[in-house]
């Protein structure tokens, strides 16, 4: 058996964060990988993370982590504005890199990273893990197998609780600044649009409107006002390559239960992907929580559950499950040497760049109010 792939995580906060909630348990369940190094901005937290997560090495400098011979794969799990610098450090060291979505603040930054990855001849992956949810993969099998007939339309409704309270934690304040590329449009919008394209095919044409409906946020710890320039509502319609049309309504600030529902309508029936009713508020997002699958047919119009097989990740905490599924696919890619033909089963930096270009067709709010309607072709 080949030795495990050595992983170095940048942004492995020992107290909270996506690395601790998702990546660490996902890696612990994946025998193809071994956590060898962690890095945070301070030596005390880096050492605490090393001890808590069982890594061999602790760093405060990403270049030192990336250069270490025990690290084969650099995983970047920090705020989006730092992605360009930290991912570049991993690529410069000649290491494979897995970066959380969004890959970058802009398509231009994503293009720079995709070009650097190609020049370096390394594998890359981006955290678009919603496509690996068992219900999503089952839905894709039904659609590509023709059992839904010709797909006519897709309708998406998804909402988050973020921003429902006027006071927000300091660590989330940066997401309300549109310049940071980490708001509703980029995060939830990116995951949803990737999911639509994974299920039904590429987007040919897009028309969208964005809005800011809540502007009075304050930082909970200090009372400092937050200037909001990132949209908290997105309405979009799209035409897909196969001729199907899609509509999307995404928004923040849900006061009741956050939820996601994706309906795919075909000539032979419909499919519904819905967030599990017991999902925690954050797990209602399709990339994080469990999705249930239902079908409706002309001879049986009521929604009927579609059985979905459990897999190796089903017993993990909900936030880690889809990430673990992505890691398993990434292990297959890393064991394949065919870099020249870009043979891969996980979304890479080129896929991320393509998605960033779709997102940049969406108008952003101006003057803290709203924008739209606007239309953009590829």
Secondary structure, DSSP 8 states (H G I E B T S, - for coil): ----EEEEEET--SSSSHIIIIIHHHHHT-TTEEEEEEE-SSHHHHHHHHHHHT-SEEES-HHHHHH-TT-SEEEE-S-GGGHHHHHHHHHHTT-EEEE-SS--SSHHHHHHHHHHHHHHT--EEE--GGGGSHHHHHHHHHHHTTTT-SEEEEEEEEE--TTSSSEE-GGGGGGGSGGGS-STTTHHHHHHHHHHHHHH--EEEEEEEEE------EETTT--B----S-SEEEEEEEETTS-EEEEEEES--SS---EEEEEEETTEEEEEEE-TT--TGGGSTTTS-EEEEEEETTEEEEEE------TTTTS-HHHHHHHHHHHHHHHHHT---TTTT--SS--HHHHHHHHHHHTTS---STTSEEEEEEEE-
